[in-house]
Amino acid sequence: MSATRIGTTGSLISRNGVHTFADYNSLIFEIDYNKNKITFFKNWDYSKSTRKHTNEAVRIAGCGGLNTSDIIGKAIQEKKWTNGAGIKFKVEYSEEE
């Protein structure tokens, strides 16, 4: 397990192929490489700083091409995203916090 501080309010926890990011005490996303699944939670675009931290955490977690609000929003809408290496991810949106 490893933990990376993102900004002053966020933490990216990585364990066994699963990367979970929380910012301002809210769950923001989870990337599960074991299932090729990305889940964004309802506060992923709460504020400008949350979006900035989300973009940085996504990059650190290995999904650097998923690095803008527009790209994330499109991936959520289409329920899928393919990274630069051609790996396809199922993308989900959750109302959980």
Secondary structure, 3 states (H helix, E strand, C coil): CEEEEECCCEEEEEECCEEEEEECCEEEEEEECCCCEEEEECCCCCCHHHHHHHHHHHHHCCCCCCCCHHHHHHHHHHCEEECCCCCEEEEEEECCC
